[in-house]
């Protein structure tokens, strides 16, 4: 019988006392009337327009919309990677505009994990090294780094590909390495921009099932953008973004946690035929 990798993580968290009590009811991230504009020559592009969003603790939120609708810009604003032209973004009640550079570094290292649409993997490092490097930078001990890295690569079905560099991996495999890197840090929030864009339906469902498990077992908060409407049943809240404006599509789904994530649910894409 294959042990669910999350069982080991829960046991270690309980042993290390890693769970932290958070204020009940208060959003961990809140966007208040935020807009983001870009100037291109004499034109003004309204990428995000007057968006209000409260991201609750232990919630799985999805943002759906067409390419160019403003999803990536909004995710960058929520992560503190970009700053709104107007409005405010709060993390645990504090305006991010007031964060010092040191506080931003700490926020991105330990509190918010980002899964980039373009993977952002270092080309000369193996899958294992790409996942392990942020842990090393954050001062995690060598043994803990090794344990966490192996666990998350197993969770996304890439344990046997750990020594491969990005150019030796498919686009879907690179995407899973990017997800594993974010999960390994055990942040309070994961912001994932199109995390299943390069995956087939089986692996996409497995990744969203993994996210659902993290919400259920770790009280983690996840915000993910997606084009794939077949995955929305796993979300607690669904928002639609259109021309930079956000509207709630569905709330309070009371989505049930999926079956325990098993690495056998992931599969490699079939080899291309000539």
C-alpha positions in Angstrom: 0.0 0.0 0.0 1.4 3.4 -1.0 1.4 5.9 1.8 -0.2 9.2 1.0 2.8 11.7 1.0 0.6 14.1 2.9 0.4 11.7 5.9 4.2 12.2 6.3 4.0 15.9 6.0 1.2 16.1 8.6 3.1 13.9 11.0 6.2 16.1 10.6 4.2 19.3 11.1 2.7 17.9 14.3 6.1 16.8 15.5 7.7 20.1 14.8 4.8 22.2 16.1 4.6 24.0 12.8 1.0 24.9 12.9 0.3 28.5 13.8 -2.9 29.9 15.2 -4.2 32.7 12.9 -6.9 35.3 13.7 -10.3 33.8 12.7 -12.4 35.6 10.1 -9.8 38.1 9.0 -8.6 37.8 5.3 -5.0 37.0 4.8 -4.8 39.1 1.6 -7.2 41.9 0.8 -7.4 44.1 -2.3 -9.3 47.3 -1.8 -10.3 49.3 -5.0 -7.1 48.4 -6.8 -6.4 49.5 -10.4 -3.3 49.0 -12.5 -2.7 51.1 -15.6 0.1 51.0 -18.2 1.0 53.6 -20.7 1.9 52.5 -24.2 2.8 55.6 -26.2 -0.3 57.8 -26.0 -2.6 54.9 -25.0 -3.5 53.9 -21.5 -4.2 50.2 -20.8 -6.5 49.5 -17.9 -5.1 46.0 -16.9 -7.0 45.9 -13.6 -10.0 48.1 -12.8 -11.2 48.9 -9.3 -11.0 45.4 -8.0 -12.1 44.4 -4.5 -11.2 40.9 -3.2 -10.9 39.3 0.2 -8.8 36.1 0.3 -9.8 34.2 3.4 -7.6 31.8 5.3 -7.9 28.2 4.3 -9.8 28.9 1.1 -9.2 27.6 -2.4 -10.1 30.5 -4.8 -10.0 30.3 -8.6 -9.9 33.2 -11.1 -11.2 32.4 -14.5 -11.0 34.6 -17.6 -9.7 34.7 -21.2 -6.1 35.5 -22.0 -5.5 39.2 -21.6 -8.3 39.7 -19.2 -6.0 40.8 -16.4 -5.5 37.6 -14.4 -1.7 37.7 -14.3 -1.6 41.4 -13.5 -4.0 40.9 -10.6 -1.9 37.9 -9.3 1.3 40.0 -9.4 -0.5 42.7 -7.4 -1.7 40.2 -4.7 1.9 38.8 -4.5 3.4 42.2 -4.0 5.4 41.8 -7.2 3.8 44.8 -8.7 2.1 47.9 -7.2 -1.3 49.2 -8.0 -1.7 52.6 -9.7 -4.5 53.2 -7.2 -6.0 51.4 -4.3 -4.4 49.2 -1.6 -3.3 45.6 -1.1 -3.2 44.3 2.5 -1.4 41.3 3.9 -2.8 40.3 7.3 -4.2 43.8 7.7 -1.0 45.7 6.7 -0.8 47.8 3.6 1.9 46.2 1.4 2.9 49.7 0.2 4.3 50.2 3.8 6.5 47.1 3.7 10.3 47.6 3.8 12.4 45.7 1.3 13.5 43.3 4.1 9.8 42.6 4.9 9.0 42.0 1.3 11.9 39.5 1.1 10.6 37.7 4.2 7.1 37.7 2.8 8.1 36.1 -0.5 10.5 33.6 1.1 8.2 32.3 3.8 4.6 33.5 3.6 3.6 33.7 -0.1 4.6 31.0 -2.7 4.2 31.9 -6.3 3.8 29.5 -9.2 4.7 31.5 -12.3 3.1 30.9 -15.7 6.5 30.8 -17.3 7.9 28.3 -14.7 11.0 30.5 -13.9 13.2 27.5 -13.5 17.0 27.9 -13.5 18.2 26.1 -16.7 21.5 24.8 -15.3 20.0 23.2 -12.2 18.2 19.9 -12.0 14.6 19.6 -10.9 15.8 18.6 -7.4 18.2 21.6 -7.2 15.5 24.1 -8.5 13.2 22.9 -5.7 15.9 22.8 -3.0 17.5 26.2 -3.8 14.9 28.4 -2.1 15.0 26.3 1.0 18.8 26.7 1.1 18.5 30.5 0.7 15.9 30.5 3.5 18.3 28.8 5.9 16.5 25.4 6.1 18.9 22.7 7.4 20.4 20.3 5.0 18.4 17.3 6.2 15.2 19.2 6.2 15.9 20.5 2.7 16.5 17.0 1.5 13.3 15.6 3.1 11.1 18.4 1.8 12.5 18.3 -1.7 12.1 14.6 -2.1 8.6 14.7 -0.6 7.2 17.4 -2.9 8.8 15.9 -6.1 7.2 12.6 -5.1 3.9 14.4 -4.6 3.9 15.8 -8.1 5.0 12.5 -9.6 8.6 13.5 -10.5 10.7 11.6 -8.0 12.3 9.7 -10.9 13.0 12.8 -12.9 14.8 14.7 -10.0 18.2 14.7 -11.7 16.9 16.1 -15.0 17.4 19.7 -16.0 14.6 21.8 -17.4 15.5 21.2 -21.1 15.3 17.5 -20.4 11.7 17.8 -19.1 8.4 18.4 -20.9 6.5 21.6 -20.4 4.1 19.8 -18.1 6.9 18.4 -16.1 8.6 21.8 -15.8 5.2 23.2 -14.5 5.1 20.5 -11.9 8.6 21.3 -10.7 7.5 24.9 -10.4 4.5 23.8 -8.3 6.8 21.6 -6.1 9.2 24.5 -5.5 6.3 26.6 -4.1 4.9 23.8 -2.0 8.2 22.9 -0.5 8.4 26.3 1.3 5.1 25.5 3.1 3.9 29.1 2.8 0.6 30.4 4.1 -0.6 31.4 0.6 0.2 30.0 -2.8 -0.6 32.2 -5.8 -0.6 30.0 -8.9 -0.9 31.6 -12.4 -2.3 29.0 -14.8 -0.7 26.1 -12.9 -2.3 23.5 -15.2 -1.8 25.3 -18.5 0.7 22.8 -19.8 -0.9 19.7 -18.3 -3.2 17.1 -19.7 -6.6 16.6 -18.1 -5.3 13.8 -15.8 -2.3 15.7 -14.4 -4.4 18.9 -14.2 -6.9 17.2 -12.1 -4.2 15.7 -9.9 -2.6 19.2 -9.3 -6.0 20.7 -8.4 -6.6 17.7 -6.1 -3.2 18.4 -4.5 -4.2 22.0 -3.9 -7.5 20.9 -2.4 -5.6 18.6 -0.1 -3.3 21.4 1.0 -6.2 23.5 1.9 -7.8 20.7 3.9 -4.8 19.4 5.7 -2.7 22.5 6.3 -5.3 25.3 6.3 -3.3 26.8 3.4 -4.8 29.5 1.2 -4.6 29.0 -2.6 -5.5 31.4 -5.3 -5.2 29.9 -8.8 -6.0 31.2 -12.3 -7.2 28.8 -14.9 -8.7 28.5 -18.3 -10.0 25.0 -17.5 -13.5 25.2 -16.3 -13.7 21.5 -15.7 -11.5 22.0 -12.6 -13.7 24.6 -10.9 -15.7 22.1 -8.8 -12.8 21.8 -6.4 -12.8 25.5 -5.6 -14.5 27.2 -2.6 -14.9 30.5 -4.5 -14.9 31.3 -8.2 -14.3 34.7 -9.6 -14.5 35.8 -13.2 -12.3 38.5 -14.6 -13.1 40.4 -17.8 -11.3 43.4 -19.1 -9.7 43.9 -15.8 -12.9 43.9 -13.8 -13.6 41.1 -11.2 -17.0 39.6 -10.4 -18.0 36.7 -8.2 -19.3 33.8 -10.1 -20.0 31.4 -7.2 -19.3 31.2 -3.5 -19.7 28.8 -0.6 -19.5 25.7 -2.8 -18.4 23.7 0.4 -16.2 21.7 -1.9 -15.3 18.4 -0.4 -11.6 17.5 -0.2 -10.7 15.1 -3.0 -9.4 11.6 -2.3 -5.9 11.6 -0.8 -3.4 12.6 -3.4 -1.4 9.6 -4.7 1.6 10.0 -7.0 0.2 7.3 -9.2 -2.4 9.8 -10.3 0.2 11.7 -12.2 1.4 10.4 -15.6 4.0 11.4 -18.1 2.7 12.6 -21.5 2.7 10.0 -24.3 5.8 10.3 -26.6 5.2 12.3 -29.7 4.8 10.2 -32.9 6.5 11.1 -36.1 
